[in-house]
Amino acid sequence: MNIRRKISIIMIAGLAAAGMAAAQEQEKKIKRSDLPPAVEKTVAAQSAGATIKGFSEEKEKGQIFYEAEMIVNGHTKDVLIDAKGGVVEVEEQVAMDSLSAEVKAGLLAKAGKGKITAVESIKKHDKLVAYEAKVDTGGKKSEVQVGPDGKPLDHEE
């Protein structure tokens, strides 16, 4: 391998590491005691009967959000809350057999040869906007989304 190629590989690896560090700075794990009072109130209401797995603080487009990860009746539920305590988004695991035929067909079509390992409903401001499936294609993990009607989305939610 020539020296230019070695330098290129080292530079690419360095840029990738820097990019991963920047992405990690956008989300950081926090304790429940770090939540603002309004967010804590919403977490208490949303987590009734749930087991809380953890909390994180996220910065998106200059705004701070808080995410509560929990287990409710044996399935996952992640709640994204704004700094004022408003629920922005809820991602909740759903059983594949509870989905409409259109949604199942849409997710299976987007998954292609991959195996769907989990499905979540995505609600924004109390409105169902999409279903998201985690897909395993020969060890490679990815996610696919369809609208509430099972049709492809114009953009990812």
Summary of the structure (lengths in Angstrom):
residues: 157
radius of gyration: 19.0
end to end distance: 43.3
largest distance: 60.9
contacts: 428
relative contact order: 0.10
helix: 32%
strand: 43%
